[in-house]
Amino acid sequence: MAIELRDVSWQREDRYILRGIDWQVKQGEHWCLVGQNGSGKTSLLNIICGYVWPTTGQVSVMGQRYGTVDLREVRKSIGWVSSALMARLHEHETAQRVVLSGREATIGLYTAPEEEDLQKAAELLEMFGCASLIHSPYRTLSQGERQKVLIARALMASPRLLILDEPCTGLDLLAREQLLEMIDRIARQPDGPTLLYVTHHIEEILPCFTHALLLKNGEVDRAGRTVDVLTEAELSRFFGVPIAIRQVQGRTWVSLAEPASAR
Ligand SMILES: Nc1ncnc2c1ncn2[C@@H]1O[C@H](COP(=O)(O)OP(=O)(O)OP(=O)(O)O)[C@@H](O)[C@H]1O
């Protein structure tokens, strides 16, 4: 099992930020996590990565039960790409050094890279179509290029679980579609990581995402196979407005079934 949460709750003062979360992600599945602002997605990711300890419940990642294992070791098997990470990186570092720093998941590079690391970093940048940027300072990269470099950085450590937290934020249409193509390639690698894709935008959910979890007010609203979850009935119930969907190339495009002003 890649992720196993049993009755996980997280309480701050009088308020439950997360409540009664039961969730199992099997190896070979790829999940998307959808929830509105403040629904608890980041809190859930913090619990999965062991940065926040739940008030109640059990957490296991890659079969390792939290509380019985060294979290630093478990975290080596998890890659987490987020805007918070992007903000922490040293902007003067080159794309190559940012990717290389993923091996030890450090901010900055503190040991001389081995030849095989240099080769792997070059291969990853090549895979993401960023080979020509290898010596470019991170600060000069476009938002789309930065996201690709960050995903390459996460892959440097060969994670078993890769969390992509709203990776398409700030990307134009073409840059978004290019990034999604890359994510699709990662998902299709036979020995690649289990993916957990967090988004507000249903149309970003690629056919490779086999399962979906809808999070609402800190609780699992619905979790299951993507085809069963991303339906008009489920999404209308989830968003609390009538939703119309359209399937294009295996992706679900969502719009309001009636104008917002009509409500
Ligand atoms: N350390 C904390 N102490 C108290 N409340 C918190 C803490 N962290 C998060 N919250 C609250 O928990 C709720 C869920 O926050 P969280 O960041 O997990 O939501 P989210 O789904 O990731 O939102 P967004 O999509 O806007 O990033 C919010 O109301 C937030 O204010």
The ligand as an SDF file (V2000), in Angstrom:
LIG
                    3D

 31 33  0  0  0  0  0  0  0  0999 V2000
   -1.5980   25.2670   11.7250 N   0  0  0  0  0  0  0  0  0  0  0  0
   -2.8850   25.5950   11.6090 C   0  0  0  0  0  0  0  0  0  0  0  0
   -3.5600   26.0890   12.6760 N   0  0  0  0  0  0  0  0  0  0  0  0
   -4.8540   26.4240   12.5800 C   0  0  0  0  0  0  0  0  0  0  0  0
   -5.5770   26.3180   11.4430 N   0  0  0  0  0  0  0  0  0  0  0  0
   -4.9590   25.8470   10.3550 C   0  0  0  0  0  0  0  0  0  0  0  0
   -3.5860   25.4610   10.3670 C   0  0  0  0  0  0  0  0  0  0  0  0
   -3.2490   25.0260    9.1280 N   0  0  0  0  0  0  0  0  0  0  0  0
   -4.3610   25.1280    8.3770 C   0  0  0  0  0  0  0  0  0  0  0  0
   -5.3900   25.6330    9.0920 N   0  0  0  0  0  0  0  0  0  0  0  0
   -6.7550   25.8840    8.6210 C   0  0  0  0  0  0  0  0  0  0  0  0
   -7.2450   24.6560    8.1200 O   0  0  0  0  0  0  0  0  0  0  0  0
   -8.0570   24.8710    6.9690 C   0  0  0  0  0  0  0  0  0  0  0  0
   -7.5380   24.0140    5.8330 C   0  0  0  0  0  0  0  0  0  0  0  0
   -6.3020   24.5610    5.3990 O   0  0  0  0  0  0  0  0  0  0  0  0
   -5.4580   23.8940    4.2150 P   0  0  0  0  0  0  0  0  0  0  0  0
   -4.2930   24.7860    3.9590 O   0  0  0  0  0  0  0  0  0  0  0  0
   -5.1890   22.4830    4.5690 O   0  0  0  0  0  0  0  0  0  0  0  0
   -6.5060   23.9670    3.0050 O   0  0  0  0  0  0  0  0  0  0  0  0
   -6.2700   23.7420    1.4390 P   0  0  0  0  0  0  0  0  0  0  0  0
   -7.3540   22.8230    0.9790 O   0  0  0  0  0  0  0  0  0  0  0  0
   -4.8660   23.3220    1.1770 O   0  0  0  0  0  0  0  0  0  0  0  0
   -6.5300   25.1990    0.8670 O   0  0  0  0  0  0  0  0  0  0  0  0
   -5.9680   25.9250   -0.4670 P   0  0  0  0  0  0  0  0  0  0  0  0
   -6.5750   25.2210   -1.6370 O   0  0  0  0  0  0  0  0  0  0  0  0
   -6.4950   27.3160   -0.3290 O   0  0  0  0  0  0  0  0  0  0  0  0
   -4.4800   25.8520   -0.4210 O   0  0  0  0  0  0  0  0  0  0  0  0
   -8.0260   26.3710    6.6830 C   0  0  0  0  0  0  0  0  0  0  0  0
   -9.2070   26.9400    7.1810 O   0  0  0  0  0  0  0  0  0  0  0  0
   -6.8080   26.8480    7.4450 C   0  0  0  0  0  0  0  0  0  0  0  0
   -6.9850   28.1800    7.8900 O   0  0  0  0  0  0  0  0  0  0  0  0
  1  2  1  0
  2  3  1  0
  2  7  2  0
  3  4  2  0
  4  5  1  0
  5  6  2  0
  6  7  1  0
  6 10  1  0
  7  8  1  0
  8  9  2  0
  9 10  1  0
 10 11  1  0
 11 12  1  0
 11 30  1  0
 12 13  1  0
 13 14  1  0
 13 28  1  0
 14 15  1  0
 15 16  1  0
 16 17  2  0
 16 18  1  0
 16 19  1  0
 19 20  1  0
 20 21  2  0
 20 22  1  0
 20 23  1  0
 23 24  1  0
 24 25  2  0
 24 26  1  0
 24 27  1  0
 28 29  1  0
 28 30  1  0
 30 31  1  0
M  END
$$$$
